[in-house]
Amino acid sequence: MNFDEYQEKSRKTAIYPDQGSNLVYPTLGLTSEAGEVADKLKKAIRDNDGKLDAERREAMIKEVGDVLWYAAQICTELGVSMDEVAAKNIEKLYSRLDRDKISGSGDDR
């Protein structure tokens, strides 16, 4: 499955207020789910010396899937395909790599 196919299929499950003109809802959902990914790792650090057992690993994979779902909805709300976003991101990263700017900070490096 490619990103665009995922985006199209995931949209069938998108049920939230003002769908099609509501960027706020999926953006808040994305941050919430990203927090859940971090929380799973935090608890592995606290409870299991930072090691991911099979159960924790599967829980993190599910949460990353939720992050992906919200990212897909944000793309749809913005009117852009996930394939395009992914391609632009790789282009940006490779440009930084070519210019030896892969590390550091700032959006426009």
PyMOL commands that set and color helices and strands:
alter all, ss='L'
color gray80, all
select helices_A, chain A and resi 3-11+24-48+54-78+82-98
alter helices_A, ss='H'
color red, helices_A
deselect
rebuild
show_as cartoon
